[in-house]
Amino acid sequence: MLWRHGQTAWNLERRFQGSTDIELTDEGLGQARRAARLLAALRPDAIIASDLKRTAVTAAQLASLTGLDVTHDEALRETFAGAWQGLTHDEIVRLYGEQYAAWKRGEPVRRGGGELETEVADRAAPVVERSADKLPDGGTLVVVSHGGTIRTTIGRLLGLAPRTWEALGGLSNCSWSVLGETARGWRLLEHNAGSLPEPVLGDDD
C-alpha cells in the first residue's frame, strides 16, 4: 500500500514542493489521523516512509496506533525539481512553458534541472520491493511517500512504459493506492482510495 502524506500549505497554494521539507497543516495532520485509523485495521506488518517532515509525521500517526517502528529512507522522497521548487503552477507554466509542455507529453524532462521521473523510480521502487520481500506470507507493507514518487513507483512496478505513467491520476492528500503480487507480477488493486479495500467478486479475480 502506497500512502500519500497529508495536506501542506504549499499544496493549498499549488506550489511545487519537490524535495523541499514542508510541514503538514493542521488539516493535514487531521487527515493523517483519520486515515491512520482506517489503515490500522489492516494490521500492517511494516511501515516505511520518506524522511521529509510531511511524510514522517503522516507515518507516525499509523505507527502510534500499530506499535510498529517506521523505517525512513530518503530514496522515497519526492522528485527533486531544481528551479521549479517553490514556484506555483502558474509560475512554472509562465517561466518554463516549453519544459512543462514536454513533460506533459511524456517526454523525459529534468524539470527545473532536477531528476528524471525514471531516476525517481530507480531509487524508490527497489526500496519498496526489498521491503515487500521481507514480509510474512500475506503480509501488508505501508509505504508513506509523495504523489510523484508514488506514481513513478507504481509505473515501474507494473512494468508500464515511462511515457504512460501520467495515465495514473494523482493521489489526493492522505489517499493511497494498493498493489498486490500475483504469479504474473505486481497488480494495481486500488488507486487514490480513501476507504479500506473490498474483495473483488468477479471473473477477473
C-alpha positions as CSV (number, residue, x, y, z in Angstrom):
1,M,0.0,0.0,0.0
2,L,1.4,3.4,-1.0
3,W,0.0,6.3,1.1
4,R,0.5,9.9,0.3
5,H,1.2,12.4,3.0
6,G,-1.4,14.9,4.4
7,Q,-2.0,18.4,3.2
8,T,0.6,21.1,3.4
9,A,0.3,24.9,2.9
10,W,2.2,24.5,-0.4
11,N,-0.4,22.0,-1.6
12,L,-3.1,24.6,-1.0
13,E,-1.1,27.2,-2.9
14,R,-0.5,24.8,-5.8
15,R,3.2,25.4,-5.2
16,F,5.7,22.7,-6.4
17,Q,7.2,21.1,-3.3
18,G,9.6,18.5,-4.7
19,S,12.2,17.7,-2.1
20,T,11.6,20.9,-0.1
21,D,10.8,19.9,3.5
22,I,7.4,21.4,4.1
23,E,5.3,20.6,7.3
24,L,1.7,19.4,7.4
25,T,-1.1,21.9,8.0
26,D,-3.5,21.3,11.0
27,E,-5.9,19.9,8.4
28,G,-3.1,17.7,7.0
29,L,-2.5,16.3,10.5
30,G,-6.2,15.6,10.9
31,Q,-6.2,13.8,7.6
32,A,-3.3,11.6,8.6
33,R,-5.0,10.7,11.9
34,R,-8.3,9.8,10.2
35,A,-6.6,7.7,7.5
36,A,-4.3,6.0,10.1
37,R,-7.4,4.8,12.0
38,L,-8.6,3.0,8.8
39,L,-5.2,1.7,7.8
40,A,-4.5,0.3,11.3
41,A,-7.5,-2.0,10.8
42,L,-5.5,-3.8,8.0
43,R,-2.9,-4.8,10.7
44,P,0.2,-3.8,8.6
45,D,3.4,-5.7,9.2
46,A,5.8,-2.9,8.3
47,I,5.9,0.9,7.6
48,I,8.5,2.6,5.5
49,A,8.5,6.3,4.8
50,S,10.3,9.2,3.2
51,D,12.3,11.1,5.7
52,L,10.7,14.5,4.9
53,K,8.6,16.0,7.6
54,R,5.3,15.7,5.8
55,T,5.7,12.0,5.3
56,A,7.4,11.3,8.7
57,V,4.5,12.9,10.6
58,T,1.9,11.2,8.5
59,A,3.6,7.8,9.1
60,A,3.9,8.5,12.8
61,Q,0.1,8.6,13.1
62,L,-0.1,5.0,11.9
63,A,2.9,3.9,13.9
64,S,1.3,5.2,17.1
65,L,-1.8,3.0,16.5
66,T,0.0,-0.1,15.5
67,G,3.1,0.0,17.7
68,L,5.3,-0.5,14.6
69,D,8.5,1.3,14.1
70,V,8.9,3.4,10.9
71,T,11.9,2.9,8.7
72,H,12.7,6.2,7.0
73,D,14.5,6.2,3.6
74,E,15.5,9.3,1.6
75,A,15.1,7.2,-1.5
76,L,11.3,7.6,-1.0
77,R,11.5,11.4,-1.2
78,E,9.6,13.4,-3.8
79,T,11.2,14.3,-7.1
80,F,13.9,16.9,-6.9
81,A,12.8,19.6,-9.3
82,G,15.5,22.2,-9.0
83,A,14.3,25.7,-10.1
84,W,10.7,24.6,-10.1
85,Q,10.6,24.0,-6.4
86,G,8.7,26.8,-4.6
87,L,7.0,28.0,-7.7
88,T,3.2,27.9,-8.2
89,H,1.7,26.0,-11.1
90,D,1.0,29.3,-13.0
91,E,4.6,30.5,-12.4
92,I,6.0,27.2,-13.8
93,V,3.8,27.4,-16.9
94,R,4.8,31.1,-17.5
95,L,8.6,30.6,-16.8
96,Y,9.1,27.1,-18.1
97,G,6.3,26.6,-20.6
98,E,8.2,24.5,-23.1
99,Q,9.6,22.3,-20.5
100,Y,6.3,21.9,-18.8
101,A,4.6,21.0,-22.1
102,A,7.3,18.5,-23.0
103,W,6.8,16.8,-19.6
104,K,3.0,16.6,-20.1
105,R,3.6,15.0,-23.5
106,G,5.5,12.2,-21.7
107,E,9.0,13.2,-22.8
108,P,11.9,12.7,-20.4
109,V,12.4,16.1,-18.8
110,R,14.6,17.3,-16.0
111,R,12.0,19.7,-14.5
112,G,13.9,22.7,-13.2
113,G,17.2,20.9,-13.9
114,G,16.2,18.2,-11.4
115,E,15.6,14.4,-11.6
116,L,14.0,12.5,-14.4
117,E,10.9,10.5,-13.4
118,T,12.8,7.3,-14.3
119,E,15.5,8.3,-11.9
120,V,12.9,8.7,-9.1
121,A,11.6,5.2,-9.9
122,D,15.2,3.9,-10.0
123,R,15.7,4.9,-6.4
124,A,12.2,4.3,-4.9
125,A,10.9,1.1,-6.5
126,P,13.8,-1.1,-5.2
127,V,13.1,0.1,-1.7
128,V,9.5,-1.0,-2.0
129,E,10.4,-4.3,-3.5
130,R,13.1,-5.1,-0.9
131,S,10.7,-4.2,2.0
132,A,7.9,-6.3,0.5
133,D,10.3,-9.3,0.2
134,K,10.8,-9.2,3.9
135,L,7.1,-9.5,4.7
136,P,5.5,-12.7,6.0
137,D,3.2,-14.5,3.5
138,G,0.1,-12.4,3.1
139,G,1.7,-9.5,4.9
140,T,1.0,-5.8,4.4
141,L,3.5,-3.1,3.8
142,V,2.6,0.6,4.1
143,V,4.8,3.0,2.1
144,V,4.4,6.6,3.1
145,S,5.6,8.8,0.3
146,H,4.7,11.6,-2.2
147,G,2.4,11.9,-5.1
148,G,5.0,12.0,-7.9
149,T,7.2,9.3,-6.3
150,I,4.2,7.0,-5.7
151,R,3.1,7.4,-9.4
152,T,6.6,6.6,-10.8
153,T,7.0,3.7,-8.4
154,I,3.7,2.2,-9.4
155,G,4.5,2.6,-13.1
156,R,7.8,0.9,-12.6
157,L,6.4,-2.0,-10.6
158,L,3.6,-2.6,-13.1
159,G,6.1,-2.6,-16.0
160,L,4.5,0.4,-17.7
161,A,6.4,2.5,-20.2
162,P,7.6,5.7,-18.6
163,R,5.7,7.9,-21.0
164,T,2.4,6.3,-19.9
165,W,3.0,6.9,-16.1
166,E,1.0,10.1,-16.3
167,A,-2.1,8.0,-17.0
168,L,-2.1,7.1,-13.3
169,G,-4.0,10.0,-11.9
170,G,-2.7,12.0,-8.9
171,L,-3.4,11.0,-5.3
172,S,-5.4,13.2,-3.0
173,N,-3.7,14.1,0.3
174,C,-3.7,11.1,2.6
175,S,-5.2,8.8,-0.1
176,W,-3.5,5.6,-1.1
177,S,-3.0,3.0,-3.8
178,V,-3.0,-0.7,-3.2
179,L,-0.7,-3.1,-5.1
180,G,-0.7,-6.9,-4.8
181,E,1.8,-9.5,-6.0
182,T,0.5,-12.3,-8.3
183,A,2.1,-15.1,-10.3
184,R,2.5,-12.6,-13.2
185,G,3.9,-9.8,-11.1
186,W,2.5,-6.7,-9.5
187,R,-1.1,-5.7,-9.9
188,L,-2.9,-2.4,-9.2
189,L,-5.8,-3.3,-7.0
190,E,-7.0,0.2,-5.9
191,H,-5.9,3.8,-6.8
192,N,-6.5,7.1,-5.0
193,A,-8.5,5.3,-2.4
194,G,-9.7,6.6,0.9
195,S,-11.5,3.6,2.2
196,L,-10.5,0.0,3.0
197,P,-10.1,-2.4,0.2
198,E,-13.1,-4.5,-0.7
199,P,-12.9,-8.1,-2.1
200,V,-13.2,-8.3,-5.8
201,L,-16.1,-10.6,-6.6
202,G,-15.9,-11.1,-10.3
203,D,-14.4,-13.3,-13.1
204,D,-11.1,-11.3,-13.2
205,D,-10.0,-12.3,-9.6
